[in-house]
């Protein structure tokens, strides 16, 4: 049985991933939970997939840049025309191809460095 949820404090927004307070009221908590702020500790191969219209696109680009500068295995796939989720059949195919290739490269050890974001495959053109 789930325990009842506590009422949300003033200024809290459910879109803030249960941080329980707004950024300006607890900036240190947000920094401690920020992947960007911890980038120097990230050593696992990291595949970032983000939609062109996702509100957090800038954060994904920022983390990609940090990991790239740290010479960590990282790739960024930008799904054109997508928001936070993937809807287009062409982008769904691209997403699964990227994930499968990433796992093959980094879990099965089929070799090769991370594919730079600029060299990543593009979604198919035309109707899906």
C-alpha positions, -999 to 999 in steps of 0.1 A, spaced: 0 0 0 14 34 -10 18 60 17 -1 92 11 18 120 -6 27 150 13 12 183 1 35 201 -23 52 232 -8 45 266 -22 64 273 -54 67 236 -62 59 224 -97 54 187 -105 74 193 -137 105 198 -115 110 160 -111 100 159 -74 127 184 -64 101 197 -39 111 233 -43 117 258 -70 152 263 -83 156 298 -68 147 284 -33 171 255 -34 198 261 -61 223 238 -44 199 209 -45 194 214 -82 232 217 -88 238 184 -68 213 167 -91 224 182 -123 242 158 -148 260 188 -162 274 197 -128 286 161 -124 299 157 -160 335 151 -148 323 121 -129 304 105 -158 325 78 -174 299 55 -189 292 58 -227 263 83 -229 238 85 -258 216 116 -256 185 116 -277 164 148 -277 136 163 -298 141 195 -317 112 212 -298 120 197 -264 121 224 -237 153 208 -224 172 207 -257 197 232 -244 205 210 -214 212 181 -236 235 201 -258 253 215 -227 259 180 -213 270 167 -248 295 196 -250 308 189 -215 313 152 -220 328 157 -255 354 182 -240 362 156 -213 368 130 -241 341 108 -228 322 85 -252 291 105 -260 267 111 -289 238 134 -294 209 126 -317 185 154 -325 151 142 -336 138 168 -361 101 178 -356 98 160 -322 90 173 -287 98 154 -255 84 122 -269 89 105 -303 59 104 -325 70 102 -362 75 66 -375 107 77 -392 121 91 -360 110 61 -340 130 39 -365 160 63 -362 157 62 -324 158 24 -322 186 22 -348 207 47 -327 201 28 -294 208 -6 -310 240 7 -326 251 24 -294 246 -8 -274 264 -29 -300 293 -5 -300 296 -1 -262 282 -32 -246 291 -59 -272 324 -41 -279 319 -41 -317 344 -12 -317 346 22 -330 346 56 -313 314 74 -305 298 89 -336 299 127 -335 265 144 -334 272 159 -368 278 125 -383 247 109 -369 222 95 -394 194 119 -405 157 110 -403 143 99 -437 130 127 -458 95 127 -472 63 112 -457 66 85 -431 
